[in-house]
Amino acid sequence: GTSPPAPLLTRATDLGGKVTFGTGSGPAAGAMCVVTFAKAYPNNPIPIIYPINAATAALNLHVDRSTTTLTVSAVNAPAASQGNTVYGFFYHVFLAT
Protein backbone atom coordinates (compact mmCIF):
# COMPACT_ATOMS: atom_id res chain seq x y z
CA GLY A 1 0.00 0.00 0.00
CA THR A 2 0.96 3.66 -0.03
CA SER A 3 2.99 5.25 2.79
CA PRO A 4 3.62 2.21 5.00
CA PRO A 5 5.58 2.77 8.23
CA ALA A 6 9.25 1.76 8.18
CA PRO A 7 9.95 -1.80 9.38
CA LEU A 8 11.66 -2.20 12.76
CA LEU A 9 14.55 -4.57 13.40
CA THR A 10 15.23 -5.90 16.89
CA ARG A 11 18.48 -7.60 17.87
CA ALA A 12 19.06 -8.13 14.17
CA THR A 13 22.25 -9.46 12.65
CA ASP A 14 22.93 -11.20 9.35
CA LEU A 15 22.25 -14.50 11.10
CA GLY A 16 18.99 -13.74 12.87
CA GLY A 17 16.65 -11.30 14.52
CA LYS A 18 13.13 -9.95 14.65
CA VAL A 19 11.48 -7.74 12.05
CA THR A 20 8.13 -6.02 12.57
CA PHE A 21 6.24 -4.12 9.89
CA GLY A 22 2.96 -2.40 9.17
CA THR A 23 1.00 -1.28 6.14
CA GLY A 24 -0.15 1.83 4.40
CA SER A 25 -3.45 2.31 2.61
CA GLY A 26 -4.48 -0.28 0.04
CA PRO A 27 -1.93 -3.04 0.81
CA ALA A 28 -1.67 -6.05 -1.48
CA ALA A 29 -0.13 -9.49 -1.31
CA GLY A 30 3.52 -9.63 -2.34
CA ALA A 31 6.79 -8.29 -0.91
CA MET A 32 6.41 -6.93 2.62
CA CYS A 33 10.05 -6.18 3.52
CA VAL A 34 13.65 -6.88 2.61
CA VAL A 35 16.44 -7.82 5.01
CA THR A 36 19.78 -6.71 3.55
CA PHE A 37 22.93 -8.42 4.82
CA ALA A 38 25.94 -6.40 5.96
CA LYS A 39 28.08 -8.39 3.53
CA ALA A 40 27.43 -10.63 0.55
CA TYR A 41 27.77 -14.38 1.12
CA PRO A 42 29.45 -16.69 -1.38
CA ASN A 43 26.27 -18.83 -1.61
CA ASN A 44 22.59 -18.17 -0.98
CA PRO A 45 21.92 -18.66 2.75
CA ILE A 46 19.20 -20.96 4.02
CA PRO A 47 16.63 -18.87 5.96
CA ILE A 48 13.98 -19.96 8.40
CA ILE A 49 11.22 -17.47 9.25
CA TYR A 50 8.32 -17.79 11.63
CA PRO A 51 5.52 -15.35 12.46
CA ILE A 52 5.38 -13.46 15.76
CA ASN A 53 1.57 -13.63 16.03
CA ALA A 54 -1.64 -14.96 14.48
CA ALA A 55 -2.13 -11.82 12.35
CA THR A 56 1.21 -12.48 10.67
CA ALA A 57 0.57 -16.22 10.35
CA ALA A 58 -2.61 -15.41 8.39
CA LEU A 59 -0.47 -13.63 5.76
CA ASN A 60 1.20 -16.95 4.85
CA LEU A 61 4.72 -15.53 4.55
CA HIS A 62 7.44 -16.95 2.34
CA VAL A 63 11.00 -15.87 1.61
CA ASP A 64 13.10 -15.40 -1.52
CA ARG A 65 16.82 -15.30 -0.96
CA SER A 66 19.99 -14.12 -2.60
CA THR A 67 23.57 -13.74 -1.43
CA THR A 68 22.76 -10.20 -0.24
CA THR A 69 19.08 -10.14 0.82
CA LEU A 70 16.03 -11.96 2.12
CA THR A 71 12.76 -10.73 0.61
CA VAL A 72 9.78 -11.69 2.77
CA SER A 73 6.46 -11.79 0.91
CA ALA A 74 2.85 -12.51 1.84
CA VAL A 75 0.47 -14.77 -0.07
CA ASN A 76 -2.50 -13.02 1.57
CA ALA A 77 -2.89 -9.24 1.67
CA PRO A 78 -2.58 -7.64 5.12
CA ALA A 79 -5.09 -5.19 6.59
CA ALA A 80 -4.73 -1.52 5.65
CA SER A 81 -3.13 1.21 7.77
CA GLN A 82 -1.53 -0.98 10.42
CA GLY A 83 1.32 0.23 12.65
CA ASN A 84 4.84 -1.09 12.25
CA THR A 85 4.50 -3.55 15.13
CA VAL A 86 1.28 -5.28 14.01
CA TYR A 87 2.98 -7.84 11.75
CA GLY A 88 6.37 -9.43 12.17
CA PHE A 89 8.59 -12.45 12.01
CA PHE A 90 11.69 -13.94 13.54
CA TYR A 91 14.38 -15.11 11.15
CA HIS A 92 17.39 -17.36 11.43
CA VAL A 93 19.89 -17.83 8.63
CA PHE A 94 22.08 -20.86 8.05
CA LEU A 95 25.05 -20.35 5.79
CA ALA A 96 25.17 -22.74 2.85
CA THR A 97 28.46 -24.45 2.09
TORPA-4810 file (N, C-alpha, C, O; in nm, 3 decimals):
<nodes>
NODE_1_0.081_-0.119_0.000_0.000_0.000_0.000_0.085_0.126_0.000_0.208_0.117_0.003_G
NODE_2_0.022_0.240_-0.003_0.096_0.366_-0.003_0.131_0.409_0.138_0.053_0.389_0.231_T
NODE_3_0.248_0.468_0.154_0.299_0.525_0.279_0.299_0.429_0.399_0.247_0.465_0.505_S
NODE_4_0.355_0.308_0.383_0.362_0.221_0.500_0.468_0.271_0.598_0.562_0.339_0.557_P
NODE_5_0.454_0.239_0.727_0.558_0.277_0.823_0.684_0.195_0.798_0.676_0.084_0.744_P
NODE_6_0.799_0.248_0.836_0.925_0.176_0.818_0.928_0.051_0.906_0.884_0.057_1.021_A
NODE_7_0.979_-0.061_0.855_0.995_-0.180_0.938_1.091_-0.154_1.054_1.177_-0.065_1.045_P
NODE_8_1.077_-0.230_1.160_1.166_-0.220_1.276_1.243_-0.350_1.290_1.185_-0.459_1.281_L
NODE_9_1.373_-0.340_1.314_1.455_-0.457_1.340_1.496_-0.457_1.486_1.534_-0.354_1.542_L
NODE_10_1.487_-0.575_1.548_1.523_-0.590_1.689_1.627_-0.698_1.702_1.609_-0.810_1.652_T
NODE_11_1.738_-0.665_1.768_1.848_-0.760_1.787_1.883_-0.830_1.657_1.906_-0.951_1.654_R
NODE_12_1.886_-0.755_1.550_1.906_-0.813_1.417_2.053_-0.816_1.379_2.126_-0.719_1.397_A
NODE_13_2.094_-0.929_1.325_2.225_-0.946_1.265_2.202_-1.017_1.131_2.088_-1.046_1.095_T
NODE_14_2.309_-1.044_1.059_2.293_-1.120_0.935_2.240_-1.260_0.962_2.179_-1.320_0.873_D
NODE_15_2.262_-1.312_1.081_2.225_-1.450_1.110_2.090_-1.467_1.179_2.043_-1.580_1.192_L
NODE_16_2.028_-1.359_1.224_1.899_-1.374_1.287_1.851_-1.245_1.351_1.926_-1.150_1.368_G
NODE_17_1.723_-1.246_1.387_1.665_-1.130_1.452_1.515_-1.130_1.439_1.452_-1.230_1.403_G
NODE_18_1.459_-1.015_1.471_1.313_-0.995_1.465_1.287_-0.872_1.379_1.351_-0.769_1.394_K
NODE_19_1.191_-0.885_1.290_1.148_-0.774_1.205_0.999_-0.755_1.225_0.923_-0.852_1.216_V
NODE_20_0.956_-0.632_1.253_0.813_-0.602_1.257_0.784_-0.498_1.149_0.870_-0.417_1.114_T
NODE_21_0.662_-0.503_1.098_0.624_-0.412_0.989_0.475_-0.383_0.993_0.398_-0.456_1.055_F
NODE_22_0.436_-0.278_0.927_0.296_-0.240_0.917_0.260_-0.216_0.772_0.333_-0.256_0.681_G
NODE_23_0.148_-0.150_0.751_0.100_-0.128_0.614_0.049_0.014_0.597_0.015_0.082_0.694_T
NODE_24_0.047_0.056_0.475_-0.015_0.183_0.440_-0.157_0.157_0.391_-0.216_0.053_0.422_G
NODE_25_-0.210_0.250_0.316_-0.345_0.231_0.261_-0.339_0.142_0.138_-0.245_0.151_0.059_S
NODE_26_-0.437_0.058_0.122_-0.448_-0.028_0.004_-0.339_-0.132_-0.011_-0.287_-0.147_-0.121_G
NODE_27_-0.299_-0.205_0.095_-0.193_-0.304_0.081_-0.237_-0.423_-0.004_-0.356_-0.453_-0.014_P
NODE_28_-0.141_-0.488_-0.065_-0.167_-0.605_-0.148_-0.074_-0.718_-0.105_0.022_-0.695_-0.032_A
NODE_29_-0.103_-0.837_-0.151_-0.013_-0.949_-0.131_0.116_-0.918_-0.208_0.117_-0.837_-0.300_A
NODE_30_0.223_-0.985_-0.169_0.352_-0.963_-0.234_0.457_-0.926_-0.132_0.441_-0.953_-0.013_G
NODE_31_0.565_-0.862_-0.178_0.679_-0.829_-0.091_0.637_-0.736_0.022_0.574_-0.633_-0.001_A
NODE_32_0.671_-0.773_0.144_0.641_-0.693_0.262_0.765_-0.618_0.311_0.755_-0.502_0.349_M
NODE_33_0.882_-0.684_0.310_1.005_-0.618_0.352_1.126_-0.696_0.303_1.116_-0.813_0.265_C
NODE_34_1.240_-0.630_0.304_1.365_-0.688_0.261_1.468_-0.673_0.372_1.487_-0.564_0.426_V
NODE_35_1.533_-0.784_0.407_1.644_-0.782_0.501_1.771_-0.783_0.416_1.793_-0.875_0.338_V
NODE_36_1.854_-0.681_0.432_1.978_-0.671_0.355_2.095_-0.706_0.446_2.109_-0.649_0.554_T
NODE_37_2.178_-0.799_0.403_2.293_-0.842_0.482_2.402_-0.736_0.481_2.414_-0.658_0.386_F
NODE_38_2.482_-0.733_0.586_2.594_-0.640_0.596_2.701_-0.672_0.492_2.774_-0.583_0.448_A
NODE_39_2.711_-0.798_0.454_2.808_-0.839_0.353_2.745_-0.948_0.266_2.656_-1.020_0.310_K
NODE_40_2.792_-0.959_0.145_2.743_-1.063_0.055_2.805_-1.197_0.096_2.921_-1.202_0.137_A
NODE_41_2.728_-1.303_0.084_2.777_-1.438_0.112_2.813_-1.506_-0.018_2.758_-1.472_-0.123_Y
NODE_42_2.905_-1.602_-0.014_2.945_-1.669_-0.138_2.833_-1.754_-0.199_2.831_-1.777_-0.320_P
NODE_43_2.741_-1.802_-0.115_2.627_-1.883_-0.161_2.499_-1.829_-0.097_2.505_-1.762_0.006_N
NODE_44_2.386_-1.858_-0.158_2.259_-1.817_-0.098_2.243_-1.883_0.039_2.258_-2.005_0.050_N
NODE_45_2.214_-1.806_0.143_2.192_-1.866_0.275_2.059_-1.941_0.278_1.975_-1.928_0.189_P
NODE_46_2.043_-2.019_0.383_1.920_-2.096_0.402_1.844_-2.031_0.518_1.883_-2.049_0.633_I
NODE_47_1.736_-1.957_0.489_1.663_-1.887_0.596_1.546_-1.969_0.651_1.484_-2.048_0.581_P
NODE_48_1.520_-1.946_0.777_1.398_-1.996_0.840_1.328_-1.873_0.897_1.391_-1.794_0.968_I
NODE_49_1.200_-1.856_0.867_1.122_-1.747_0.925_0.999_-1.805_0.993_0.946_-1.907_0.951_I
NODE_50_0.955_-1.737_1.100_0.832_-1.779_1.163_0.762_-1.655_1.220_0.827_-1.565_1.272_Y
NODE_51_0.630_-1.653_1.208_0.552_-1.535_1.246_0.553_-1.511_1.396_0.565_-1.604_1.475_P
NODE_52_0.540_-1.382_1.433_0.538_-1.346_1.576_0.398_-1.354_1.636_0.383_-1.354_1.758_I
NODE_53_0.295_-1.362_1.550_0.157_-1.363_1.603_0.062_-1.421_1.498_0.101_-1.450_1.385_N
NODE_54_-0.064_-1.438_1.537_-0.164_-1.496_1.448_-0.193_-1.407_1.327_-0.219_-1.457_1.217_A
NODE_55_-0.189_-1.274_1.347_-0.213_-1.182_1.235_-0.109_-1.203_1.126_-0.142_-1.201_1.007_A
NODE_56_0.016_-1.223_1.166_0.121_-1.248_1.067_0.108_-1.386_1.006_0.129_-1.403_0.886_T
NODE_57_0.074_-1.485_1.087_0.057_-1.622_1.035_-0.049_-1.625_0.925_-0.035_-1.700_0.829_A
NODE_58_-0.153_-1.545_0.939_-0.261_-1.541_0.839_-0.213_-1.487_0.704_-0.277_-1.510_0.602_A
NODE_59_-0.100_-1.415_0.703_-0.047_-1.363_0.576_0.017_-1.472_0.492_0.033_-1.455_0.371_L
NODE_60_0.054_-1.583_0.555_0.120_-1.695_0.485_0.250_-1.646_0.419_0.263_-1.643_0.297_N
NODE_61_0.346_-1.609_0.504_0.472_-1.553_0.455_0.560_-1.658_0.389_0.555_-1.776_0.422_L
NODE_62_0.639_-1.612_0.294_0.744_-1.695_0.234_0.862_-1.605_0.203_0.849_-1.483_0.202_H
NODE_63_0.978_-1.665_0.179_1.100_-1.587_0.161_1.173_-1.624_0.033_1.186_-1.742_-0.001_V
NODE_64_1.221_-1.523_-0.038_1.310_-1.540_-0.152_1.446_-1.493_-0.105_1.456_-1.396_-0.030_D
NODE_65_1.551_-1.561_-0.148_1.682_-1.530_-0.096_1.784_-1.508_-0.206_1.771_-1.559_-0.318_R
NODE_66_1.884_-1.430_-0.172_1.999_-1.412_-0.260_2.121_-1.406_-0.169_2.109_-1.422_-0.048_S
NODE_67_2.236_-1.383_-0.224_2.357_-1.374_-0.143_2.362_-1.245_-0.062_2.446_-1.232_0.028_T
NODE_68_2.274_-1.150_-0.092_2.276_-1.020_-0.024_2.147_-0.985_0.049_2.147_-0.894_0.133_T
NODE_69_2.036_-1.052_0.021_1.908_-1.014_0.082_1.816_-1.133_0.107_1.831_-1.240_0.048_T
NODE_70_1.720_-1.110_0.195_1.603_-1.196_0.212_1.482_-1.107_0.183_1.466_-1.003_0.246_L
NODE_71_1.399_-1.147_0.089_1.276_-1.073_0.061_1.160_-1.155_0.116_1.135_-1.267_0.070_T
NODE_72_1.089_-1.099_0.212_0.978_-1.169_0.277_0.848_-1.118_0.215_0.820_-0.998_0.215_V
NODE_73_0.770_-1.212_0.162_0.646_-1.179_0.091_0.528_-1.249_0.155_0.543_-1.350_0.224_S
NODE_74_0.409_-1.195_0.131_0.285_-1.251_0.184_0.199_-1.303_0.070_0.183_-1.237_-0.033_A
NODE_75_0.143_-1.421_0.089_0.047_-1.477_-0.007_-0.086_-1.405_0.006_-0.154_-1.379_-0.094_V
NODE_76_-0.124_-1.371_0.130_-0.250_-1.302_0.157_-0.223_-1.156_0.192_-0.128_-1.125_0.264_N
NODE_77_-0.306_-1.068_0.141_-0.289_-0.924_0.167_-0.316_-0.892_0.313_-0.413_-0.943_0.371_A
NODE_78_-0.233_-0.808_0.374_-0.258_-0.764_0.512_-0.365_-0.656_0.517_-0.405_-0.601_0.415_P
NODE_79_-0.411_-0.626_0.638_-0.509_-0.519_0.659_-0.443_-0.383_0.634_-0.322_-0.369_0.649_A
NODE_80_-0.523_-0.286_0.596_-0.473_-0.152_0.565_-0.442_-0.071_0.691_-0.502_-0.091_0.797_A
NODE_81_-0.347_0.020_0.676_-0.313_0.121_0.777_-0.282_0.063_0.915_-0.336_0.108_1.016_S
NODE_82_-0.195_-0.035_0.916_-0.153_-0.098_1.042_-0.017_-0.042_1.083_0.067_-0.013_0.998_Q
NODE_83_0.005_-0.027_1.213_0.132_0.023_1.265_0.246_-0.074_1.241_0.223_-0.190_1.206_G
NODE_84_0.369_-0.026_1.259_0.484_-0.109_1.225_0.517_-0.217_1.328_0.625_-0.277_1.321_N
NODE_85_0.430_-0.243_1.421_0.450_-0.355_1.513_0.335_-0.456_1.505_0.330_-0.550_1.585_T
NODE_86_0.244_-0.439_1.413_0.128_-0.528_1.401_0.167_-0.662_1.342_0.120_-0.766_1.388_V
NODE_87_0.253_-0.662_1.241_0.298_-0.784_1.175_0.448_-0.800_1.202_0.518_-0.701_1.224_Y
NODE_88_0.495_-0.923_1.199_0.637_-0.943_1.217_0.677_-1.089_1.211_0.593_-1.179_1.210_G
NODE_89_0.806_-1.110_1.207_0.859_-1.245_1.201_0.998_-1.248_1.264_1.069_-1.148_1.269_F
NODE_90_1.033_-1.366_1.311_1.169_-1.394_1.354_1.237_-1.463_1.236_1.172_-1.536_1.161_F
NODE_91_1.365_-1.440_1.220_1.438_-1.511_1.115_1.568_-1.565_1.169_1.629_-1.509_1.260_Y
NODE_92_1.610_-1.675_1.113_1.739_-1.736_1.143_1.797_-1.780_1.010_1.728_-1.837_0.926_H
NODE_93_1.924_-1.753_0.991_1.989_-1.783_0.863_2.101_-1.882_0.886_2.187_-1.863_0.972_V
NODE_94_2.100_-1.990_0.807_2.208_-2.086_0.805_2.290_-2.059_0.680_2.235_-2.035_0.572_F
NODE_95_2.420_-2.062_0.694_2.505_-2.035_0.579_2.528_-2.164_0.502_2.572_-2.265_0.558_L
NODE_96_2.499_-2.159_0.372_2.517_-2.274_0.285_2.666_-2.293_0.256_2.741_-2.197_0.246_A
NODE_97_2.706_-2.418_0.242_2.846_-2.445_0.209_2.860_-2.502_0.070_2.971_-2.530_0.026_T
</nodes>
